[in-house]
Amino acid sequence: MGALPLSIGFRLDAGASVGNGHLIRCATLADEMSSRGWWTKLYGTRETASLAAAASFSAVQELSRAGANDPAAFDKIGRAHV
């Protein structure tokens, strides 16, 4: 059985009220880590996912409004890929 790839999930927000810097930085880090063999995923709100798609950044998985700020829900989603 082979070793599992290193993995990381980024929970981020972007939008009119908070700006887009967090999205840009996290997408850049995720792309670089992916190029080095990491499994990466970006997670955010519907607004964040829409902005990422419009800007042609890495896809952002939309978290439900209920789970968007719940660390336990985020952890469960992150573990589901393994």
N, C-alpha and C positions, 0 to 999 in steps of 0.2 A: 504494500500500500504506500503510495507516494505521500510526500509531505503536503499539507494544505498550503495554499498560497497565503502570504501575508495579506491581511485585509484591514480596511479602515472605512468608516462612514463619517461623513461630515454633516452635521446638523447646522443649517444656516438660514438666515433671513435676509431678504433683499426687498426693496420696494421704495415707494415715494417717501415714506416717513423715516426710513433708516438708511437709504442709499444702496448702492450696488457694490461697494468695495468688498464686502464679505463674500459675495457671490464670485466676483472676479478672482480674489485670492484663493478661495477654496477650489474653484474649477481649475485654476492653474496648478495648484498642488496635486489635485486628483489626476489630472492629465499626466503630469510628470511621474507620479508614483505608478500609474498604470503602465507607462512606457518602461518601467523598471520591474514589471512583473507583479505588482500588487493588484488585488481586487479592490476597487474603490466604488463608492456610491455616495451621491449627494442627496440629502433629505431636506425638505423645507415645506413651507406653506404653499397653497395654490398660487398666490401672488408671486412667490419666489420661482415656482416651476414655470409659470407663464413668462416671467422675465428671462429666465435661462433659455427657454425655447426661442424667444424672440431675438435674443442676442447670439444664438447658435453656440451656446456653451454646452458643456456636458449636461445630459438629461438629469433633472432633479425629480426624485420620487416624491410625490405629494403625500404629506402626512395628513391624516384627518384632523379636523379642528380639535377634536377631543384629545388626540395623541400627539399633537404638534409640540407640546411643551411638557410631556410626560416622559421622564427618563426611562421608566420601566417599559413603556410601550416602544420607545425608540430602541432600547436594547433588544427586545423581542424581535423587532423587524430586522435588526442588524444580524442577529443570529440565524435567521431563517435562510440565509443564502448558503450556509455551510452544509 
